Amino acid sequence: LLVDLQMPVMDGYAATARIRELEGGLSSKASENSGSACRVPIIALTAHAMASDEQKCKGVGMDAYLTKPLNLEELTKTM
């Protein structure tokens, strides 16, 4: 899932936190039912190029951080 950090209604940080929260609930239910829940890979795609932004992305559960303009080779390698 590619998320921009600046989106209308809910930014990428909040969206990622919510997804991870929902996944936590699914993991609990999967454990109860002896199944397995999957984790959605989330990649930040942003014009923000500060180290603190990347750390914040990782802190809310994003798996990778890419800056705009998007480099297709880098995106492919990240995925």
N, C-alpha and C positions, 0 to 999 in steps of 0.2 A: 504494500500500500504506500503510495507516495503522498505525503502531506506537506502543504505549504505552512510555514509558521504563521503567516498572516492571512487568515481566511475570514469571511464574514460569518457572523453568528457565533462560531466557536473556532478559536485559533488551533493550530496544530498541536500545541502543548496540551491543551484541554482535551482535544479529540483523542490524542494518544493515551492520556491518563484514563479517560473513560473506557477506551477499548481494553486497556490492560485490566481495569477494574472488572469489566464484564468477563474477560477471559478467566480471571480469578474465580468468579462464580461458576463458570463452566468447568474449571478444573476440579472444584469441589464436588460438583454433581457427577462428573466423569469418574472420580475416585469412588464415590458411593455406588456407582453402577458398574464398576470394574472396567470402565472404558477409558479412552484417552481423549483429551481435548488438545486442539492444535493452537499454536501461537502464531498470530498474524505478523509477518515481518513488516516493519514500518520504517520507511526511509524519509528523512526530512529533506525537502527540496526548497531552498530558500536563497534570498539575496543577502542574508545576514552572513558575514564571513568572519565573525569574531569567535575566538576560542571559547569564550564564556557561553555563547549561543550553542556551540556543539556540546559542551558539558551539560547544559540545561536539557538539551534534546535527549542525551543518554540518560540523564537523571529521571526523566518521565517515562522512559522505556522504549525510546526509539532505538532501532538497531544500527542505523547508519545516518550519515549527514552529508548531503551534497549541496554545493552552492550553484547559483545561477550565474552566468548562463550555463545551462546543462551540457555536459560533455557526454555524448552518447557512449563512448568507450568506457568512461568511468562508471556510468550507470550500469552498463552491461556487466562489468567486473564486480560491482557491488551486489548486484542481484545474484 
